[in-house]
Amino acid sequence: MNMTEVARLLLGLRAAGWTEKEINDFVLYIESGDEQYKPTPKNGKGEV
């Protein structure tokens, strides 16, 4: 993924209403695989 794609991803997550902490934790989860950063469902329907 190049920097343009990363920027679009971050802007898309912001537009979807994610907080900066949620975005940072998600990026950490992608890079590290550490479960403590894994996103959790917000509405109880399995959607993140």
N, C-alpha and C positions, 0 to 999 in steps of 0.2 A: 504494500500500500504506500503510495507516494504522499508527499506533504499536502498536495491539493485534495486528495481523497480524505486524508485525516481531517483537514479543516472542514470539509463538507460533512463528515461524520459528526464532528463536534457541534457544528452549527445546526445540524438536523436534530441532534439530541436536545440542544437548547430550545429549539422551536417546538419540540415535543413536550416541553415542560420539565425536563430533567434539571435538577439542581447541579451546581458545580461539583459538589461532593459526590453525587450519584455518578456524574460523568467521570470524575477522577477515579472513583472506586471501580467503575466498569473497565476503564483503560488498564488499571492495575490488575484486574482479574484476567483480562485478555492476555496481558504480558506474562504474568506470573502463574496463573492458574490457582492462586491461593483462594480457597473457598470463603475466607472472611470478606472478600470483596465481591463475591458473586451477587448479582442483582436478585431481589426477591419480589414476588408478585405484590402489586399495590391494591388490587381490587378483589382478590380471592378467586379469580377465574383463571389463574395460571398465566395471566399476561403480565409482562414486566413493564 
